[in-house]
Amino acid sequence: MTDTMLCESLASARQRLADAAARAGRPAESVRLLAVSKTKPAERIREAWQLGQREFGENYVQEALDKQAALVDLPDIVWHFIGPLQSNKTRAVAEHFAWVHSVDREKVARRLNDQRPAGLGPLNVCLQVNVSDEATKSGVHLADLATLAQAVQALPRLRLRGLMAIPAPAEGLAAQREPLARLRQAFEELQARYPKAPLDTLSMGMSDDLEAAVLEGATLVRLGSAIFGSRDTPTR
């Protein structure tokens, strides 16, 4: 992808978000774009940063650490870890990321808390919810969400910001909205339960269901191929 193509794809993604927000009766700035940069080289991230993108999502810890080292000169870049999180990877995530979207069990939350350097401030956390009850997918089930949220709220080096989900693929806007509506309802229940917490982030929606996600209240939409093109072979 040339610089011109990246510029066009980023502009297209931003316009798509703005159009979806307008359709939902929301201001465009109420939805942030997270550029999913997994498998993409550091130079592509640098180009996106030069085009005004600041938040980037990575799935593989070692790949992300290599990119962070190559891009350490970029001010105000914000790194989100959005992939499945194994216990042996929590220290690297706690030390090198501003956000993690894939916390789905208390053990991982406690490790992140204990390993977060005090000088960095609290780690922003979204709890991953298995909103479609898929046996092969990560995420806490809705029935167990309140217990996990309570545990995370009690951890001083974590800041619970919201929820994340990757619903099962569905055809049509109505079918796409159904699981996202369940996530929104759970999010609103958490906000009511913790009115003083900074619960402001609903991380949902990707290239295929962006419009449905924004209609259901997404505040952060994760786009990869729509910005960077088809996925490359990952380096873990």
N, C-alpha and C positions, 0 to 999 in steps of 0.2 A: 504494500500500500504506500503510495507516495504521500508527501506532505499535503498536497492538494486534496487527495482522497480522504485523508484523516480529518482535515479541516471540514470537508463537506459532510462526512459521516457524523462528526461531533455536532455540527450545526443542525443536521437532520434529527439527531437524537434529542437535542435540546428543544427543537421545535415540536417534536412529537410529544415530549413531556408537557410543553406549554399548551398544546392543543388539548391534551387529555385533561389537564388541570382546568382549562376553560370549560370543557364539557362537563366537568364535575362541579362547576361553579366555585372553583378555588383559585387563588392567585398563583401564578406560575412559580413564584419563589417559595411556595409551601412544599414543593417537591424537589429534593436534591438528587443529582445524578451521581451515582457511584460507578466509575469506569472499572469494569472487571478486567484486570490486566494479566490474569494468569496465562502462562505459556508465552506471553509476549515479551520481547527483549526490552532492556532498560531504555534503549534509545527511542522506542515507540512511546514509552511513558513520558520521557523527556519532551518529545514533540507535543504530546497531549497537554502536558503542563504548560508549554509555551503558548498553547492555544486557550489557556485559561482554566483547564481542568485541574482540580486540586485533590480530589478524593479518589483513591484507587483501592480496589479489592483484590486480594491474593488468596489462593487456595492451598498452596504448597509452601511450607515454612522455609526450607533451604533455598528454594528459588526466590522467594521474597527477600530473604536476607541478602542474597547476592545483589539483587536490584537495589535494595536500600543502600548498600555500600557504594554502588555505582552512582547513585543519585543523591548522595549525602549533601551536595552543594545546593540543592533546591530548597529554598525557604518555603514554609507553610504547606508543604505536601503532607497529606494525611493518609496514613496506611490503615486499612481495615483487613482483618483476617476473617474470611468468610467460609473457609473449608472445614471439613470434619476435623475435630481437635482431639488428638490422642494425648494421653497423660504425659508421655515422654517429650511432647513438643510444647508443653505449657510454658516452660521457662522462657523459651525464645519469643513466644507470642507476648508474654507479660512484659518482657524487656524491650521489645522493638515495635510494638503496634500501639496505636491510639484507641482502636476499636476492635472488638471481637464479636462476631454475629452468631457464633455456633456453640454457645454454652448450652448444654442440654442435660447436665447432671451436676449434682452438688460437689462430687469429688473434683471435677475439673475446675469448678468455680473456686473451691478452696485453694487449689494449687495455684491458680492464677493470682489470687489474692496474696498468698504467702510469698510468691515470687515476683510480685510487682515492685520495682524499685520505688522507694518513697519519694525520691526526687522528681519522678515523672508525674506525680499526681495520680488520681484514680483512673483505672482502665474502664473505658466505656463499654458496656456489655448489652448485647441483645440476646435474649433467650430464643434458641431455635425450637420451634414447635412443629411436631409432626402432624400437621393440620389435616392431612388426608388419611391418617392412620395406615401408612404404608409399612409393611413389615421390614422392608429392606432399606428404609430411609432413616437417617438420624433425626433426632428431635424428641423433646419431651412431649408426652401426650397431654391433651388439654386437661384431662382429669387430674394430672399431677403438676400442672403449671403453678398453681397458687403456692404449693409447698416449696417448689424450687425458687420461685420469686422471693418468698420470705427468707430463705436461706441466703440468697445473693444480697438482698437488702441489708442483711446484718454484717456483711463483709466490708470493712472500712476502706480497702484499696480498690474496690470495684464500685462503679456507678451504674446502676441499672437504668438503661435508657429506653428499652422497649423490647419488641418482639421481632423475630424473623421467621419466615417460612418459605419452603419451596414446594408448592402444591403439586400433586400429580397432574400431568398434562391433560388438558381438556379442550374440546372443540366448542367454539362459540362463546360469546361474551357472558351469557347468563351462567353457563357451566363453569367458566373461569372465575366468576365472581363468588360463587357459592362457598368454596373453602376460604377465600380471602375475607369474606364477610364474617366467618367464624373467628378468624384471627383478629379482625378489627373488634369484634365484640369482646374477645378475651382481653385485648389491649385496653379497651374502655373500662372493663371491670378492674383491671390492675390500676389504672389511673384513679378510679374511685376509691380503691382500697388504700392507695398511697398518695394522697393529694399533695404532699409536700415533696415527693420525689420528682426528679427531672425526667419523667416518662414522656418523651416527646418523639420517639422514633418508631415507625412502623416500616420495617425493611422487608418489602415484598414487591414482586413484579420484575420480570425480565423481558427479553426481547419479544416473546410471544404473547405475554399477557400484561403488558405495560398499562394499556388502557383500563383493563379491568381492575388492576391494582390501584391506580389513581382514583378511580371511581369509588373504591372501597376505603380510601383514606391513606394510601401509602405516602410516607414522607421521604422515603429513600428508595430509589429504584436502581436495580443492579443490571447494567447493560455491558455486555462483552462484545459479541460478534457484531452487534449493530454499530459499534464504534471502531473496533480494531480488525474486523473481518473474521474469517474462519479460524478456528482454534489450531494452534501449533502443538507439536508433541511436547508434553510437559517435562520439566526437569525438576525432580524432587531432591 
